Amino acid sequence: MALIDNIHFLGHASFLIKGEKNIMIDPFKLTTTEKADILLISHEHYDHCSPEDIEKVIKDSTIIVTVPGNQSKIASYADKVADIKLVKPHDTIEIEEIKIEAVPAYNTNKDFHPKDNEWVGFILTIDNETLYFSADTDLIEEMNNLTCDIAILPVSGTYVMTAEEAAEASKIIKPKIAIPMHYGDIVGSIDDANKFKELCDCEVRILDKE
Ligand SMILES: [Zn+2]
């Protein structure tokens, strides 16, 4: 099955990528009962690192991948999961067949996500297809060097890119398919996702929340 068909939108900035290993990203206000083999947490903000939701998705064999700044928030899970791996921007790790590259994610015209915090997005390589989950970011210069088949980009504005900025980012990244996120809760609406779709040059999939 193609990677795009395995990507499930769990609302806001939460995603599940199903496969031989279930990869969960930034679980928040989950309604699913799926467990994560690999749990990626981009940064410490409550809508990305939610203890209540982490509790729901972890199991003995889960590997958590997150940033050092998040360590205090997740230290209590160390005994409940197989491993917690800490990554900084540009680190690459491999978990069996899955390659996970941490990439920079930060604001340029607001202060919610300072570059110095070294928070991250992720580029996953799964069966030769690549998925970029940008996390909470603005359009940043590092996007010039990214390549991916599928890009998940925030569109709500306020804390992250607006729909217009995200569409600009998509023109730099040039994915085959772009998926809007970071709307429908806290900030942003489906209108932002639709506006993003209108402005992009590439195929855009607006995923239904599961
Ligand atoms: Zn954030």
py3Dmol code that shows the C-alpha trace and the ligand (Angstrom):
import py3Dmol

protein = """\
ATOM      1  CA  MET A   1       0.000   0.000   0.000  1.00  0.00           C
ATOM      2  CA  ALA A   2       1.257   3.476  -0.794  1.00  0.00           C
ATOM      3  CA  LEU A   3       2.381   5.566   2.152  1.00  0.00           C
ATOM      4  CA  ILE A   4      -0.345   8.166   1.609  1.00  0.00           C
ATOM      5  CA  ASP A   5      -3.002   5.523   2.212  1.00  0.00           C
ATOM      6  CA  ASN A   6      -1.465   4.675   5.580  1.00  0.00           C
ATOM      7  CA  ILE A   7      -1.560   8.213   6.956  1.00  0.00           C
ATOM      8  CA  HIS A   8      -4.393   8.879   9.377  1.00  0.00           C
ATOM      9  CA  PHE A   9      -5.214  12.351  10.725  1.00  0.00           C
ATOM     10  CA  LEU A  10      -6.140  12.209  14.400  1.00  0.00           C
ATOM     11  CA  GLY A  11      -6.960  15.911  14.684  1.00  0.00           C
ATOM     12  CA  HIS A  12      -4.947  19.120  15.209  1.00  0.00           C
ATOM     13  CA  ALA A  13      -1.310  18.013  14.670  1.00  0.00           C
ATOM     14  CA  SER A  14      -1.741  14.315  15.492  1.00  0.00           C
ATOM     15  CA  PHE A  15      -1.079  11.589  12.961  1.00  0.00           C
ATOM     16  CA  LEU A  16      -0.906   7.831  12.847  1.00  0.00           C
ATOM     17  CA  ILE A  17       1.094   6.147  10.111  1.00  0.00           C
ATOM     18  CA  LYS A  18       0.050   2.538   9.961  1.00  0.00           C
ATOM     19  CA  GLY A  19       2.392  -0.154   8.790  1.00  0.00           C
ATOM     20  CA  GLU A  20       4.578  -2.949  10.052  1.00  0.00           C
ATOM     21  CA  LYS A  21       5.250  -0.482  12.845  1.00  0.00           C
ATOM     22  CA  ASN A  22       2.535   1.942  13.873  1.00  0.00           C
ATOM     23  CA  ILE A  23       4.031   5.411  14.129  1.00  0.00           C
ATOM     24  CA  MET A  24       2.141   7.994  16.147  1.00  0.00           C
ATOM     25  CA  ILE A  25       3.061  11.678  16.010  1.00  0.00           C
ATOM     26  CA  ASP A  26       2.132  14.280  18.657  1.00  0.00           C
ATOM     27  CA  PRO A  27      -1.009  12.511  19.971  1.00  0.00           C
ATOM     28  CA  PHE A  28      -3.542  14.978  21.374  1.00  0.00           C
ATOM     29  CA  LYS A  29      -7.207  14.573  22.359  1.00  0.00           C
ATOM     30  CA  LEU A  30      -7.238  11.112  20.833  1.00  0.00           C
ATOM     31  CA  THR A  31     -10.344   9.120  20.203  1.00  0.00           C
ATOM     32  CA  THR A  32      -8.491   6.174  18.652  1.00  0.00           C
ATOM     33  CA  THR A  33      -7.515   3.116  20.665  1.00  0.00           C
ATOM     34  CA  GLU A  34      -4.489   2.358  18.462  1.00  0.00           C
ATOM     35  CA  LYS A  35      -1.129   1.839  20.178  1.00  0.00           C
ATOM     36  CA  ALA A  36       2.187   3.233  18.982  1.00  0.00           C
ATOM     37  CA  ASP A  37       5.247   1.119  18.200  1.00  0.00           C
ATOM     38  CA  ILE A  38       7.095   4.367  17.607  1.00  0.00           C
ATOM     39  CA  LEU A  39       5.908   7.576  19.249  1.00  0.00           C
ATOM     40  CA  LEU A  40       7.325  10.844  17.927  1.00  0.00           C
ATOM     41  CA  ILE A  41       6.905  14.010  19.997  1.00  0.00           C
ATOM     42  CA  SER A  42       8.105  17.184  18.332  1.00  0.00           C
ATOM     43  CA  HIS A  43       8.186  19.557  21.297  1.00  0.00           C
ATOM     44  CA  GLU A  44       6.874  20.172  24.770  1.00  0.00           C
ATOM     45  CA  HIS A  45       3.779  22.308  24.114  1.00  0.00           C
ATOM     46  CA  TYR A  46       0.674  20.746  25.630  1.00  0.00           C
ATOM     47  CA  ASP A  47      -1.014  20.210  22.271  1.00  0.00           C
ATOM     48  CA  HIS A  48       1.957  18.108  21.078  1.00  0.00           C
ATOM     49  CA  CYS A  49       3.211  16.487  24.271  1.00  0.00           C
ATOM     50  CA  SER A  50       0.040  15.475  26.071  1.00  0.00           C
ATOM     51  CA  PRO A  51       0.621  13.104  29.017  1.00  0.00           C
ATOM     52  CA  GLU A  52      -2.984  11.933  28.973  1.00  0.00           C
ATOM     53  CA  ASP A  53      -2.664  10.865  25.339  1.00  0.00           C
ATOM     54  CA  ILE A  54       0.831   9.413  25.723  1.00  0.00           C
ATOM     55  CA  GLU A  55      -0.592   7.148  28.446  1.00  0.00           C
ATOM     56  CA  LYS A  56      -3.208   5.906  25.976  1.00  0.00           C
ATOM     57  CA  VAL A  57      -0.846   4.966  23.159  1.00  0.00           C
ATOM     58  CA  ILE A  58       2.248   3.540  24.835  1.00  0.00           C
ATOM     59  CA  LYS A  59       2.932  -0.137  25.491  1.00  0.00           C
ATOM     60  CA  ASP A  60       5.986  -2.103  26.730  1.00  0.00           C
ATOM     61  CA  SER A  61       7.576  -2.165  23.294  1.00  0.00           C
ATOM     62  CA  THR A  62       7.001   1.491  22.350  1.00  0.00           C
ATOM     63  CA  ILE A  63      10.025   3.559  21.408  1.00  0.00           C
ATOM     64  CA  ILE A  64       9.565   7.276  22.112  1.00  0.00           C
ATOM     65  CA  VAL A  65      11.561   9.752  20.035  1.00  0.00           C
ATOM     66  CA  THR A  66      11.621  13.336  21.243  1.00  0.00           C
ATOM     67  CA  VAL A  67      13.851  16.319  21.984  1.00  0.00           C
ATOM     68  CA  PRO A  68      16.082  16.728  25.075  1.00  0.00           C
ATOM     69  CA  GLY A  69      14.045  19.745  26.194  1.00  0.00           C
ATOM     70  CA  ASN A  70      11.090  17.426  26.639  1.00  0.00           C
ATOM     71  CA  GLN A  71      12.920  15.022  28.905  1.00  0.00           C
ATOM     72  CA  SER A  72      11.358  16.149  32.171  1.00  0.00           C
ATOM     73  CA  LYS A  73       7.845  15.793  30.751  1.00  0.00           C
ATOM     74  CA  ILE A  74       8.392  12.241  29.557  1.00  0.00           C
ATOM     75  CA  ALA A  75      10.892  10.863  32.094  1.00  0.00           C
ATOM     76  CA  SER A  76       8.086   9.171  34.015  1.00  0.00           C
ATOM     77  CA  TYR A  77       7.361   6.920  31.017  1.00  0.00           C
ATOM     78  CA  ALA A  78      10.881   5.460  30.962  1.00  0.00           C
ATOM     79  CA  ASP A  79       9.758   2.379  32.907  1.00  0.00           C
ATOM     80  CA  LYS A  80       6.660   1.856  30.793  1.00  0.00           C
ATOM     81  CA  VAL A  81       8.244   1.835  27.326  1.00  0.00           C
ATOM     82  CA  ALA A  82      11.139   0.068  25.630  1.00  0.00           C
ATOM     83  CA  ASP A  83      13.253   3.152  25.053  1.00  0.00           C
ATOM     84  CA  ILE A  84      13.260   6.945  24.899  1.00  0.00           C
ATOM     85  CA  LYS A  85      15.542   8.349  22.227  1.00  0.00           C
ATOM     86  CA  LEU A  86      16.464  12.031  22.305  1.00  0.00           C
ATOM     87  CA  VAL A  87      17.192  13.832  19.054  1.00  0.00           C
ATOM     88  CA  LYS A  88      18.324  17.267  17.951  1.00  0.00           C
ATOM     89  CA  PRO A  89      17.858  18.843  14.542  1.00  0.00           C
ATOM     90  CA  HIS A  90      19.806  16.944  11.855  1.00  0.00           C
ATOM     91  CA  ASP A  91      20.139  13.761  13.935  1.00  0.00           C
ATOM     92  CA  THR A  92      19.154  10.601  12.126  1.00  0.00           C
ATOM     93  CA  ILE A  93      18.185   7.362  13.797  1.00  0.00           C
ATOM     94  CA  GLU A  94      16.964   4.064  12.457  1.00  0.00           C
ATOM     95  CA  ILE A  95      14.428   1.833  14.109  1.00  0.00           C
ATOM     96  CA  GLU A  96      14.561  -1.401  12.191  1.00  0.00           C
ATOM     97  CA  GLU A  97      13.612  -0.521   8.606  1.00  0.00           C
ATOM     98  CA  ILE A  98      12.374   2.963   9.411  1.00  0.00           C
ATOM     99  CA  LYS A  99      14.685   5.959   9.103  1.00  0.00           C
ATOM    100  CA  ILE A 100      13.835   8.995  11.207  1.00  0.00           C
ATOM    101  CA  GLU A 101      15.595  12.292  10.588  1.00  0.00           C
ATOM    102  CA  ALA A 102      14.984  15.152  13.001  1.00  0.00           C
ATOM    103  CA  VAL A 103      14.807  18.488  11.206  1.00  0.00           C
ATOM    104  CA  PRO A 104      14.616  22.057  12.535  1.00  0.00           C
ATOM    105  CA  ALA A 105      11.206  23.553  13.362  1.00  0.00           C
ATOM    106  CA  TYR A 106      10.983  27.126  14.599  1.00  0.00           C
ATOM    107  CA  ASN A 107       9.351  30.541  14.251  1.00  0.00           C
ATOM    108  CA  THR A 108      10.819  33.408  12.297  1.00  0.00           C
ATOM    109  CA  ASN A 109       8.213  36.149  12.808  1.00  0.00           C
ATOM    110  CA  LYS A 110       6.864  35.218  16.265  1.00  0.00           C
ATOM    111  CA  ASP A 111       8.332  33.818  19.486  1.00  0.00           C
ATOM    112  CA  PHE A 112       6.404  30.662  20.370  1.00  0.00           C
ATOM    113  CA  HIS A 113       8.976  28.246  18.967  1.00  0.00           C
ATOM    114  CA  PRO A 114      12.460  29.763  19.317  1.00  0.00           C
ATOM    115  CA  LYS A 115      15.173  28.298  17.108  1.00  0.00           C
ATOM    116  CA  ASP A 116      17.476  27.993  20.139  1.00  0.00           C
ATOM    117  CA  ASN A 117      15.132  25.455  21.729  1.00  0.00           C
ATOM    118  CA  GLU A 118      16.134  22.935  19.053  1.00  0.00           C
ATOM    119  CA  TRP A 119      12.659  21.540  18.683  1.00  0.00           C
ATOM    120  CA  VAL A 120      12.107  19.342  15.670  1.00  0.00           C
ATOM    121  CA  GLY A 121      10.030  18.082  12.812  1.00  0.00           C
ATOM    122  CA  PHE A 122      10.654  14.640  11.359  1.00  0.00           C
ATOM    123  CA  ILE A 123      11.390  13.148   7.976  1.00  0.00           C
ATOM    124  CA  LEU A 124      10.453   9.493   7.923  1.00  0.00           C
ATOM    125  CA  THR A 125      11.633   7.071   5.290  1.00  0.00           C
ATOM    126  CA  ILE A 126       9.361   4.064   5.100  1.00  0.00           C
ATOM    127  CA  ASP A 127       9.681   1.536   2.273  1.00  0.00           C
ATOM    128  CA  ASN A 128      11.550   4.071   0.110  1.00  0.00           C
ATOM    129  CA  GLU A 129       8.874   6.734   0.509  1.00  0.00           C
ATOM    130  CA  THR A 130       9.520   9.866   2.517  1.00  0.00           C
ATOM    131  CA  LEU A 131       7.163  11.789   4.761  1.00  0.00           C
ATOM    132  CA  TYR A 132       7.970  15.196   6.225  1.00  0.00           C
ATOM    133  CA  PHE A 133       6.060  16.169   9.363  1.00  0.00           C
ATOM    134  CA  SER A 134       7.083  19.780   9.842  1.00  0.00           C
ATOM    135  CA  ALA A 135       5.745  20.237  13.395  1.00  0.00           C
ATOM    136  CA  ASP A 136       5.143  23.819  14.592  1.00  0.00           C
ATOM    137  CA  THR A 137       7.199  25.965  12.281  1.00  0.00           C
ATOM    138  CA  ASP A 138       7.321  28.935  10.002  1.00  0.00           C
ATOM    139  CA  LEU A 139       8.724  28.881   6.501  1.00  0.00           C
ATOM    140  CA  ILE A 140      12.422  28.396   7.312  1.00  0.00           C
ATOM    141  CA  GLU A 141      15.531  28.382   5.165  1.00  0.00           C
ATOM    142  CA  GLU A 142      16.191  24.701   5.905  1.00  0.00           C
ATOM    143  CA  MET A 143      13.129  23.850   3.816  1.00  0.00           C
ATOM    144  CA  ASN A 144      15.220  24.604   0.730  1.00  0.00           C
ATOM    145  CA  ASN A 145      17.212  21.460   1.399  1.00  0.00           C
ATOM    146  CA  LEU A 146      14.326  19.138   2.182  1.00  0.00           C
ATOM    147  CA  THR A 147      13.097  16.505  -0.161  1.00  0.00           C
ATOM    148  CA  CYS A 148      10.075  14.374   0.520  1.00  0.00           C
ATOM    149  CA  ASP A 149       7.208  12.637  -1.215  1.00  0.00           C
ATOM    150  CA  ILE A 150       4.597  13.835   1.253  1.00  0.00           C
ATOM    151  CA  ALA A 151       4.701  16.985   3.393  1.00  0.00           C
ATOM    152  CA  ILE A 152       2.472  17.652   6.393  1.00  0.00           C
ATOM    153  CA  LEU A 153       2.392  21.400   7.039  1.00  0.00           C
ATOM    154  CA  PRO A 154       0.598  23.628   9.574  1.00  0.00           C
ATOM    155  CA  VAL A 155      -1.830  26.178   8.150  1.00  0.00           C
ATOM    156  CA  SER A 156      -3.572  27.898  11.071  1.00  0.00           C
ATOM    157  CA  GLY A 157      -1.373  30.954  11.517  1.00  0.00           C
ATOM    158  CA  THR A 158      -0.897  32.520  15.004  1.00  0.00           C
ATOM    159  CA  TYR A 159       1.689  30.006  16.350  1.00  0.00           C
ATOM    160  CA  VAL A 160       2.738  28.592  12.983  1.00  0.00           C
ATOM    161  CA  MET A 161       2.515  29.363   9.275  1.00  0.00           C
ATOM    162  CA  THR A 162      -0.633  30.812   7.770  1.00  0.00           C
ATOM    163  CA  ALA A 163      -2.256  28.983   4.849  1.00  0.00           C
ATOM    164  CA  GLU A 164      -0.529  31.414   2.477  1.00  0.00           C
ATOM    165  CA  GLU A 165       2.884  30.858   4.080  1.00  0.00           C
ATOM    166  CA  ALA A 166       2.385  27.104   4.105  1.00  0.00           C
ATOM    167  CA  ALA A 167       1.527  27.168   0.398  1.00  0.00           C
ATOM    168  CA  GLU A 168       4.767  29.115  -0.201  1.00  0.00           C
ATOM    169  CA  ALA A 169       6.613  26.472   1.805  1.00  0.00           C
ATOM    170  CA  SER A 170       5.083  23.738  -0.330  1.00  0.00           C
ATOM    171  CA  LYS A 171       6.422  25.461  -3.457  1.00  0.00           C
ATOM    172  CA  ILE A 172       9.925  25.324  -1.963  1.00  0.00           C
ATOM    173  CA  ILE A 173       9.688  21.761  -0.655  1.00  0.00           C
ATOM    174  CA  LYS A 174       7.898  20.454  -3.760  1.00  0.00           C
ATOM    175  CA  PRO A 175       6.322  17.316  -2.320  1.00  0.00           C
ATOM    176  CA  LYS A 176       4.150  15.121  -4.521  1.00  0.00           C
ATOM    177  CA  ILE A 177       1.370  15.480  -1.971  1.00  0.00           C
ATOM    178  CA  ALA A 178       0.838  18.033   0.803  1.00  0.00           C
ATOM    179  CA  ILE A 179      -1.407  17.536   3.825  1.00  0.00           C
ATOM    180  CA  PRO A 180      -2.558  20.504   5.928  1.00  0.00           C
ATOM    181  CA  MET A 181      -2.597  20.221   9.721  1.00  0.00           C
ATOM    182  CA  HIS A 182      -2.794  22.341  12.874  1.00  0.00           C
ATOM    183  CA  TYR A 183      -6.401  23.477  12.474  1.00  0.00           C
ATOM    184  CA  GLY A 184      -9.771  22.470  13.858  1.00  0.00           C
ATOM    185  CA  ASP A 185      -8.719  22.773  17.517  1.00  0.00           C
ATOM    186  CA  ILE A 186      -7.184  25.659  19.471  1.00  0.00           C
ATOM    187  CA  VAL A 187      -6.625  27.747  16.346  1.00  0.00           C
ATOM    188  CA  GLY A 188      -7.469  27.576  12.653  1.00  0.00           C
ATOM    189  CA  SER A 189     -10.349  25.964  10.784  1.00  0.00           C
ATOM    190  CA  ILE A 190     -11.115  23.892   7.701  1.00  0.00           C
ATOM    191  CA  ASP A 191     -11.197  27.221   5.828  1.00  0.00           C
ATOM    192  CA  ASP A 192      -7.429  27.465   6.343  1.00  0.00           C
ATOM    193  CA  ALA A 193      -6.968  23.958   4.959  1.00  0.00           C
ATOM    194  CA  ASN A 194      -9.115  24.811   1.937  1.00  0.00           C
ATOM    195  CA  LYS A 195      -7.237  28.051   1.328  1.00  0.00           C
ATOM    196  CA  PHE A 196      -3.947  26.123   1.480  1.00  0.00           C
ATOM    197  CA  LYS A 197      -5.290  23.653  -1.080  1.00  0.00           C
ATOM    198  CA  GLU A 198      -6.255  26.475  -3.431  1.00  0.00           C
ATOM    199  CA  LEU A 199      -2.841  28.111  -3.247  1.00  0.00           C
ATOM    200  CA  CYS A 200      -0.604  25.043  -3.578  1.00  0.00           C
ATOM    201  CA  ASP A 201       0.829  23.860  -6.899  1.00  0.00           C
ATOM    202  CA  CYS A 202       1.016  20.238  -5.780  1.00  0.00           C
ATOM    203  CA  GLU A 203      -1.701  17.748  -4.967  1.00  0.00           C
ATOM    204  CA  VAL A 204      -3.262  18.476  -1.565  1.00  0.00           C
ATOM    205  CA  ARG A 205      -5.149  15.943   0.514  1.00  0.00           C
ATOM    206  CA  ILE A 206      -7.335  17.286   3.285  1.00  0.00           C
ATOM    207  CA  LEU A 207      -7.726  14.275   5.540  1.00  0.00           C
ATOM    208  CA  ASP A 208     -10.836  13.633   7.564  1.00  0.00           C
ATOM    209  CA  LYS A 209     -10.202  13.505  11.271  1.00  0.00           C
ATOM    210  CA  GLU A 210     -10.384   9.977  12.667  1.00  0.00           C
TER     211      GLU A 210
END
"""
ligand_1 = """\
1
ZN
Zn 3.988 24.479 19.661
"""
view = py3Dmol.view(width=600, height=400)
view.addModel(protein, "pdb")
view.setStyle({"model": 0}, {"cartoon": {"style": "trace"}})
view.addModel(ligand_1, "xyz")
view.setStyle({"model": 1}, {"stick": {}})
view.zoomTo()
view.show()
